[in-house]
Amino acid sequence: MNRFFIRWAINAIALYAAINLAPGIQAQTTHWAAIFGLALIFGLLNALLRPLLQLLTCPLIFLTLGLFTLLINTLMFYLAGVIGAKFGIGFQVAGFWSAFWGGVITSLVSIALNLVFKEDREERK
């Protein structure tokens, strides 16, 4: 259960960074509760929809040597904003490139924070 909360906080920090750093993304609100709600939506999309998309697009991922996963990241980022906007906690994306850079920033920040917290978990064992 503790791992869930760590992943949730990492997603929240990554989304906050993407919203503030990527051009063309306008958040409806930057309140911390809204960011955590958006991170929950993003996490659910990544847990439920992403594996299905990766399975269906496996040949494209293979042919592009994994670069097609960037488009899947873009779609997940965009969908999180659209679904969050329905609840009043999302963000507006100006276009494809804004969603692309938002997805890239979210992925990079998430990877970096996962590496940091993975080391902390390993030291406690």
N, C-alpha and C positions, 0 to 999 in steps of 0.2 A: 504494500500500500504506500509505503514511503517513496518507492521508485516512481509511482504514478504522480505524486505531488512534485517530485523533482523534475520529471519530464514536462509537467504542466507549466512549471515556472520557467523552464528553459524555452518552451514554445512561446510563452508570454514575452520574455525578453527578446527573443528573436523576431517576433512580429512587431514589437515596439521599435526595434532598430530598423526594420524594413520600412515601416510606416514613416519614420523620421528621416531616413537616408535616401530612399528611392524617390526619384523625381516623378511627379504626376500622380501621387497617391495622397488623397485627402481623407483623413480619419473623421468619422462623425463625432467621436469623443476620444479623449486620451486619458480618461479617468482609469485608475488602476483596475477597478472592478470590471470595466468594459474590456480592457485588454485581456484580463484573465478569462472572461467569457468568450472572447474571440479565440483565445488559445485553446479553449475546450472544444470549440467548433472545429478549429484547424486540426487538433489532435484526433478527433473522431473521424474527420474526412480522411486523414492519413492512415488511420487504422482500418477503416472499412472500405473506402473507395480506391485508394492507391494500389493495394495488392491486386485488385481486380483489373485495374487499368494496366498494370505492369504485366499481368498474365496475358491479357488480350493483345497487347502491343509488343510482346516478347520478340517477334521477328524484326520489328522496326528497331527495337533497342539493340538487338544483335547486329543488324546491318549498319547502324550508325555508331557502333562501338560504344554504346551507352549514352550518347548525346541526346537521344530522344527522351531520356529521363528529365532533362531540363524543361522540356515542354510539359511533362507531367507535373513537375514542380510548379510551373507557371499556372497550369490549370487548377491545381490545389490551392494556390495562393489566391487566385481570382475567385474561386468558388467560396472560400472562407470569407472573403469580403462581401460577396453577394448575399450569402446566407446570414452573415452577421448584420448586414444592413436591414434585413427583414426584422431583426430584433432590436434595431437601433444602436448596435455596437460595432458595426462594420466600417468599411472604408470604400471610397470610390476610386476606381482605377481608370486613368485617362486613356489607356490603350494597351496593346500587346506588350510593348517594350517596358512600360511601367510595371506590368504584372511580372514580366520576365525578370527584371532587376529586383523586384520585391521578393520573388521566389529564390533567386540566387543569394540575396543577402540573408534571408531567413535560413536557408540551408547552411550557409557558411557560419553564421553565428551559432546555430544549433549544433553543428559539428564541433566547433571550438568549445562550447560549454559542456557538451557531452564528454569530450576528452578530459576536461578539467574535473568534472564530477565523477567520471569513471575512475580516475586515479584516487580520489578521496574514498570511494567505496572499496577499492582494492586494498588500501592501506588499513582500513578498519577490519578486514578479514584476517 
